[in-house]
Amino acid sequence: MMIQNRYDFVLLFDVKDGNPNGDPDAGNLPRVDAETGRGLVTDVSVKRKVRNYVGIVKAEQPPFEIYVKEKAILNKQHERAYEAIGASELLKGEDKKRKGGDKVDEARAWMCRNFYDVRTFGAVMSTGVNCGQVRGPVQLTFARSVDPIVAQEHSITRMAVATEAEAEKQGGDNRTMGRKHTVPYGLYVAHGFVSSHLAAQTGFSDDDLNLLWEALANMFEHDRSAARGEMATRGLYVFKHNSQLGNAHAHSLFARIQPKLKESVTAPRDFGDYTVSINETELPAGVTLTPLVR
């Protein structure tokens, strides 16, 4: 069943001794707001973790295939759509990029039915073989740390080299040097939105929504690496409106979730160094708050 309500949500997650989202334009340093010193994690990074979680738990089977994944060739997926709707002949010829005609809508609908991330986050599928574009019902902001972070740089060594030439150059010493960047601790907050109007266009259902909540709560449990240190979802607070248009402004609802550093702490190193105040009193009419993770 298609969702009939608007949702807004607050996601809290933290990192300890890891790099939550490196910036390739800055030597893979943790992303940071240059003016405030607060850490940043892109929406793309969070969506990647949701995609990976869904791919694991649903074994990449329709209707839970993942469109944007490692080593994916997107136009091959588009071709599958035209084959499935019996219009593969439209892809023949040198100008197939412009072909599709009145079958583009059918191809787009097939992509939505089969790929979880397409009907959830949307996609631009007009790259070559044209399956149109989809605006997803689920949108996320960048996550921003509650307090400024400190990006630490560590020297590391490797007791081996890749080639004999490197070994000769090192004069028999096979140790090579490298760098690693970490955040000692950071608590991050992201905001999210779910539109029932866009859900109706992509086929995003109640089951899909429940899978999204499950993924946001558990995505870090299946994304472990030495580079990312310890990461965990620390809070997921869902505001449900009893209408499609909504019953309150999202920003006023988000303000009800306030993580704050304890007064006795100067350098946070653990989630216990914070308190999270939740204002559940006098919620706007037609809005309910459900803490799924707290």
C-alpha positions as a printed NumPy array, in Angstrom:
array([[  0.   ,   0.   ,   0.   ],
       [  1.277,   3.457,  -0.939],
       [  2.036,   5.748,   1.993],
       [ -0.707,   8.262,   2.746],
       [  1.18 ,  10.532,   5.144],
       [  4.007,  13.005,   5.149],
       [  6.996,  12.219,   7.393],
       [  9.908,  14.278,   8.664],
       [ 12.716,  12.699,  10.651],
       [ 15.892,  13.434,  12.59 ],
       [ 18.844,  11.032,  12.376],
       [ 21.665,  11.07 ,  14.934],
       [ 24.849,   9.069,  14.426],
       [ 28.374,   9.261,  15.759],
       [ 31.946,   8.333,  14.903],
       [ 34.838,   7.476,  17.186],
       [ 38.43 ,   7.323,  15.935],
       [ 37.404,   7.146,  12.309],
       [ 36.769,   9.145,   9.154],
       [ 32.999,   9.239,   8.548],
       [ 33.189,  10.824,   5.091],
       [ 36.502,  11.775,   3.506],
       [ 36.799,  14.712,   1.111],
       [ 38.73 ,  13.711,  -2.051],
       [ 39.389,  17.389,  -2.776],
       [ 41.219,  17.724,   0.563],
       [ 43.423,  14.633,   0.63 ],
       [ 40.556,  12.549,   2.056],
       [ 40.414,  14.616,   5.253],
       [ 37.092,  14.43 ,   7.113],
       [ 34.676,  16.936,   5.616],
       [ 34.341,  20.107,   7.648],
       [ 32.563,  23.462,   7.528],
       [ 35.502,  25.844,   7.131],
       [ 33.796,  28.68 ,   9.018],
       [ 32.485,  26.803,  12.056],
       [ 34.756,  23.76 ,  12.229],
       [ 31.761,  21.451,  12.405],
       [ 32.019,  18.129,  10.63 ],
       [ 29.951,  17.26 ,   7.581],
       [ 28.733,  13.997,   6.091],
       [ 27.03 ,  14.21 ,   2.709],
       [ 23.559,  12.903,   1.977],
       [ 25.169,  10.744,  -0.722],
       [ 27.257,   8.972,   1.924],
       [ 24.216,   8.15 ,   4.061],
       [ 22.228,   6.97 ,   1.02 ],
       [ 25.134,   4.691,   0.068],
       [ 24.876,   2.959,   3.434],
       [ 21.103,   2.561,   3.058],
       [ 21.593,   1.064,  -0.394],
       [ 24.233,  -1.343,   0.884],
       [ 22.026,  -2.477,   3.774],
       [ 19.011,  -3.111,   1.537],
       [ 21.202,  -4.958,  -0.938],
       [ 22.378,  -7.273,   1.835],
       [ 19.07 ,  -8.024,   3.532],
       [ 17.082,  -8.37 ,   0.3  ],
       [ 19.787, -10.232,  -1.639],
       [ 19.516,  -7.855,  -4.604],
       [ 16.259,  -9.412,  -5.765],
       [ 13.336,  -7.519,  -7.363],
       [ 11.616,  -5.415,  -6.192],
       [ 14.63 ,  -4.593,  -4.007],
       [ 17.444,  -4.444,  -6.528],
       [ 19.91 ,  -1.571,  -6.162],
       [ 20.452,   0.673,  -9.179],
       [ 23.471,   2.714,  -8.012],
       [ 26.059,   0.241,  -6.766],
       [ 29.724,  -0.556,  -7.2  ],
       [ 30.723,  -1.433, -10.759],
       [ 27.159,  -0.984, -12.031],
       [ 26.744,  -0.163, -15.72 ],
       [ 23.62 ,   1.96 , -15.636],
       [ 22.702,   1.784, -19.305],
       [ 22.674,  -2.006, -19.066],
       [ 19.957,  -1.68 , -16.44 ],
       [ 18.035,   0.669, -18.737],
       [ 18.247,  -1.884, -21.519],
       [ 16.725,  -4.476, -19.173],
       [ 13.737,  -2.187, -18.723],
       [ 13.083,  -1.98 , -22.481],
       [ 13.497,  -5.726, -22.853],
       [ 11.046,  -6.321, -19.997],
       [  8.343,  -4.151, -21.56 ],
       [  8.874,  -5.72 , -24.995],
       [ 10.358,  -2.64 , -26.644],
       [ 14.002,  -3.642, -27.117],
       [ 13.73 ,  -2.877, -30.844],
       [ 13.653,   0.82 , -29.962],
       [ 17.261,   0.583, -28.781],
       [ 18.62 ,  -0.458, -32.145],
       [ 20.446,   1.97 , -34.383],
       [ 23.067,   4.662, -33.818],
       [ 20.628,   7.225, -32.42 ],
       [ 19.33 ,   4.948, -29.641],
       [ 20.12 ,   7.709, -27.116],
       [ 17.182,   9.645, -28.47 ],
       [ 14.896,   6.667, -28.854],
       [ 12.269,   5.389, -26.522],
       [  9.349,   7.504, -27.647],
       [  6.151,   6.836, -25.762],
       [  7.816,   3.842, -24.082],
       [  9.984,   6.002, -21.813],
       [  7.233,   6.246, -19.211],
       [  6.782,   2.477, -19.209],
       [ 10.526,   1.953, -18.866],
       [ 10.66 ,   4.438, -15.986],
       [  7.796,   2.654, -14.228],
       [  9.6  ,  -0.688, -14.622],
       [ 12.746,   0.796, -13.067],
       [ 10.716,   2.073, -10.109],
       [  9.079,  -1.309,  -9.576],
       [ 12.343,  -3.23 ,  -9.59 ],
       [ 14.899,  -0.923,  -7.953],
       [ 14.425,   0.104,  -4.341],
       [ 16.75 ,   3.097,  -4.506],
       [ 15.078,   4.47 ,  -7.64 ],
       [ 11.624,   4.582,  -6.102],
       [ 13.083,   5.811,  -2.785],
       [ 15.727,   8.415,  -3.67 ],
       [ 14.989,   8.967,  -7.359],
       [ 17.456,   8.827, -10.24 ],
       [ 18.497,  10.441, -13.497],
       [ 18.107,   7.615, -16.016],
       [ 18.455,   9.528, -19.264],
       [ 22.183,   8.768, -19.593],
       [ 22.344,   7.072, -22.961],
       [ 19.445,   4.605, -23.04 ],
       [ 16.589,   6.841, -21.93 ],
       [ 14.441,   5.759, -18.982],
       [ 13.596,   9.304, -17.965],
       [ 14.072,  10.874, -14.546],
       [ 12.56 ,  10.149, -11.149],
       [ 12.291,  12.534,  -8.22 ],
       [ 12.4  ,  10.389,  -5.103],
       [ 10.023,  10.792,  -2.146],
       [ 12.859,  10.427,   0.401],
       [ 15.31 ,  13.308,   0.673],
       [ 18.159,  13.824,   3.155],
       [ 20.252,  16.803,   4.169],
       [ 23.974,  16.838,   4.864],
       [ 24.678,  15.664,   8.403],
       [ 26.401,  18.266,  10.569],
       [ 28.234,  17.621,  13.83 ],
       [ 26.781,  19.129,  16.991],
       [ 30.164,  20.591,  17.958],
       [ 33.36 ,  21.408,  16.036],
       [ 35.489,  18.373,  15.232],
       [ 39.253,  17.917,  15.232],
       [ 40.671,  16.128,  12.196],
       [ 43.736,  14.193,  13.324],
       [ 46.408,  12.917,  10.957],
       [ 48.388,   9.779,  11.778],
       [ 51.512,   8.365,  10.166],
       [ 51.289,   4.651,   9.418],
       [ 53.811,   2.163,   8.016],
       [ 53.555,  -0.826,   5.723],
       [ 56.122,  -3.573,   6.177],
       [ 56.134,  -4.485,   2.489],
       [ 56.488,  -3.019,  -0.969],
       [ 54.576,  -3.777,  -4.132],
       [ 57.435,  -4.466,  -6.576],
       [ 61.071,  -5.577,  -6.625],
       [ 62.023,  -2.169,  -8.014],
       [ 60.598,  -0.517,  -4.912],
       [ 62.542,  -2.92 ,  -2.694],
       [ 65.807,  -2.049,  -4.437],
       [ 65.053,   1.648,  -4.19 ],
       [ 64.457,   1.283,  -0.456],
       [ 67.868,  -0.365,  -0.043],
       [ 66.459,  -3.492,   1.519],
       [ 64.145,  -1.629,   3.913],
       [ 60.647,  -2.608,   2.854],
       [ 58.819,  -0.192,   5.126],
       [ 56.715,   2.43 ,   3.369],
       [ 54.931,   5.369,   4.959],
       [ 51.319,   6.437,   4.685],
       [ 48.778,   8.766,   6.309],
       [ 45.481,   8.147,   8.015],
       [ 42.873,  10.727,   9.065],
       [ 40.441,  10.322,  11.948],
       [ 37.949,  12.242,  14.047],
       [ 38.442,  11.43 ,  17.772],
       [ 34.706,  11.798,  18.295],
       [ 31.798,  13.49 ,  16.567],
       [ 28.019,  13.376,  16.969],
       [ 26.228,  14.199,  13.711],
       [ 22.642,  15.258,  12.976],
       [ 20.862,  14.849,   9.636],
       [ 17.3  ,  15.732,   8.683],
       [ 15.089,  13.781,   6.319],
       [ 11.778,  14.168,   4.522],
       [  9.28 ,  11.714,   3.027],
       [  6.698,  13.009,   0.534],
       [  3.559,  10.955,   0.   ],
       [  2.853,  12.802,  -3.268],
       [  6.169,  11.727,  -4.774],
       [  5.721,   8.26 ,  -3.259],
       [  2.557,   7.864,  -5.317],
       [  4.552,   8.603,  -8.463],
       [  7.329,   6.094,  -7.781],
       [  5.351,   3.351,  -6.002],
       [  7.108,   3.858,  -2.657],
       [  5.031,   1.805,  -0.209],
       [  4.562,   1.326,   3.525],
       [  6.813,  -1.74 ,   3.301],
       [  9.487,   0.367,   1.605],
       [  9.182,   2.963,   4.353],
       [  9.588,   0.373,   7.092],
       [ 12.659,  -0.951,   5.307],
       [ 14.062,   2.592,   5.219],
       [ 13.667,   2.946,   9.001],
       [ 15.293,  -0.452,   9.469],
       [ 18.205,   0.531,   7.229],
       [ 18.8  ,   3.858,   8.977],
       [ 18.813,   2.11 ,  12.354],
       [ 21.195,  -0.683,  11.334],
       [ 23.249,   0.547,   8.365],
       [ 26.496,   1.042,  10.303],
       [ 26.395,  -2.514,  11.641],
       [ 27.224,  -3.754,   8.138],
       [ 29.597,  -0.983,   7.083],
       [ 32.605,  -1.668,   9.286],
       [ 36.091,  -0.715,   8.168],
       [ 39.324,   0.368,   9.792],
       [ 39.019,   3.755,   8.095],
       [ 35.607,   4.538,   9.586],
       [ 36.401,   3.514,  13.161],
       [ 33.301,   3.013,  15.272],
       [ 30.088,   4.433,  13.85 ],
       [ 26.557,   3.889,  15.147],
       [ 23.035,   5.241,  14.799],
       [ 22.26 ,   6.988,  18.091],
       [ 18.819,   8.376,  17.388],
       [ 16.021,   8.154,  14.83 ],
       [ 13.029,  10.369,  15.578],
       [ 10.091,  10.211,  13.169],
       [  7.398,  12.896,  12.944],
       [  4.293,  11.55 ,  11.217],
       [  1.652,  13.917,   9.847],
       [ -1.927,  12.724,   9.545],
       [ -2.23 ,  14.223,   6.062],
       [ -0.335,  14.231,   2.797],
       [  0.412,  17.953,   2.885],
       [  1.533,  17.936,   6.511],
       [  0.356,  19.666,   9.657],
       [  3.439,  21.664,  10.704],
       [  6.632,  23.109,   9.295],
       [  9.521,  20.665,   9.297],
       [ 11.978,  23.114,  10.877],
       [  9.723,  23.618,  13.907],
       [  9.543,  19.86 ,  14.424],
       [ 13.284,  19.369,  14.054],
       [ 13.875,  21.994,  16.755],
       [ 12.234,  19.637,  19.258],
       [ 15.24 ,  17.291,  19.085],
       [ 18.21 ,  18.987,  20.738],
       [ 21.494,  17.118,  21.326],
       [ 23.762,  19.103,  23.637],
       [ 27.203,  18.641,  25.156],
       [ 27.146,  18.227,  28.928],
       [ 28.46 ,  21.269,  30.776],
       [ 31.127,  19.254,  32.554],
       [ 32.649,  18.032,  29.269],
       [ 35.155,  20.077,  27.256],
       [ 36.313,  17.467,  24.716],
       [ 33.622,  14.877,  23.853],
       [ 34.873,  11.342,  23.337],
       [ 31.683,   9.315,  23.748],
       [ 27.928,   9.532,  23.19 ],
       [ 27.552,   9.605,  26.954],
       [ 29.127,  13.074,  26.897],
       [ 25.89 ,  14.376,  25.348],
       [ 22.289,  14.673,  26.383],
       [ 19.463,  14.558,  23.852],
       [ 16.399,  16.511,  24.894],
       [ 13.133,  15.542,  23.183],
       [ 10.215,  17.942,  23.419],
       [  7.126,  15.775,  23.048],
       [  4.734,  18.227,  24.727],
       [  2.087,  20.174,  22.839],
       [  2.886,  18.717,  19.454],
       [  1.014,  20.426,  16.598],
       [ -2.422,  18.95 ,  15.933],
       [ -2.169,  16.029,  13.551],
       [  1.519,  15.282,  14.263],
       [  2.889,  12.338,  16.241],
       [  6.493,  11.698,  17.278],
       [  7.91 ,   8.161,  17.375],
       [ 11.492,   7.614,  18.556],
       [ 12.559,   4.484,  16.627],
       [ 16.1  ,   4.639,  18.034],
       [ 16.958,   6.539,  21.21 ]])
